[in-house]
Amino acid sequence: MENPSKQEIKNILENSKRIAVVGLSDNPERTSYMVSKAMQDAGYDIIPVNPTIDEALGVKAVASLKDIEG
């Protein structure tokens, strides 16, 4: 599997407003938290996917991608 090109990533981010972040930490000092917070502040709906936390960024976490509705 190849990584998407920069243009493909740009298209995805322009057309998608709901992003699941696998491994999102609830620790504000972690990079995953900082990047996800910036995306949330930019208008994206962030879904934390991490079985070891209850919530991150004010959103209830799910244990796996299979647990996301919609």
C-alpha positions as CSV (number, residue, x, y, z in Angstrom):
1,M,0.0,0.0,0.0
2,E,1.3,3.5,-0.9
3,N,0.9,6.6,1.1
4,P,-1.4,9.2,-0.4
5,S,0.2,12.0,-2.3
6,K,0.1,15.6,-0.9
7,Q,-2.7,16.4,-3.4
8,E,-4.7,13.4,-2.2
9,I,-4.3,14.4,1.4
10,K,-5.3,18.0,0.6
11,N,-8.5,16.6,-1.1
12,I,-9.3,14.4,1.8
13,L,-8.9,17.2,4.3
14,E,-11.0,19.6,2.2
15,N,-13.8,17.2,1.7
16,S,-13.9,15.4,5.1
17,K,-14.9,17.1,8.4
18,R,-14.9,14.0,10.6
19,I,-11.5,12.5,11.5
20,A,-10.9,9.5,13.7
21,V,-7.5,9.8,15.4
22,V,-6.2,6.3,16.4
23,G,-4.1,6.5,19.6
24,L,-5.2,10.0,20.5
25,S,-3.9,10.8,24.0
26,D,-5.8,12.8,26.6
27,N,-2.5,14.3,27.7
28,P,-2.2,17.9,26.3
29,E,1.6,17.5,26.2
30,R,1.4,14.7,23.6
31,T,1.8,15.4,19.9
32,S,-1.4,13.5,19.0
33,Y,-3.4,15.8,21.4
34,M,-1.8,19.0,20.0
35,V,-2.4,18.1,16.4
36,S,-5.9,16.9,17.1
37,K,-6.7,20.1,19.0
38,A,-5.5,22.2,16.1
39,M,-7.7,20.2,13.7
40,Q,-10.7,20.5,16.1
41,D,-10.1,24.3,16.3
42,A,-10.1,24.4,12.5
43,G,-13.6,22.9,12.5
44,Y,-13.0,19.2,12.2
45,D,-15.0,16.7,14.2
46,I,-12.4,14.6,16.1
47,I,-13.2,11.1,17.2
48,P,-10.6,9.8,19.8
49,V,-9.9,6.1,19.2
50,N,-8.1,4.8,22.2
51,P,-9.2,1.9,24.5
52,T,-7.2,3.3,27.5
53,I,-8.9,6.7,27.9
54,D,-12.5,7.8,28.5
55,E,-12.4,11.1,26.5
56,A,-10.1,13.5,24.8
57,L,-10.7,17.1,23.7
58,G,-14.2,16.9,25.3
59,V,-15.2,14.0,23.2
60,K,-16.0,10.4,24.4
61,A,-13.3,8.0,23.2
62,V,-14.1,4.7,21.4
63,A,-12.0,1.6,21.8
64,S,-11.7,0.8,18.1
65,L,-12.6,2.0,14.7
66,K,-15.4,-0.6,14.6
67,D,-17.1,1.3,17.5
68,I,-17.6,4.5,15.4
69,E,-21.2,5.0,14.3
70,G,-22.0,6.5,10.9
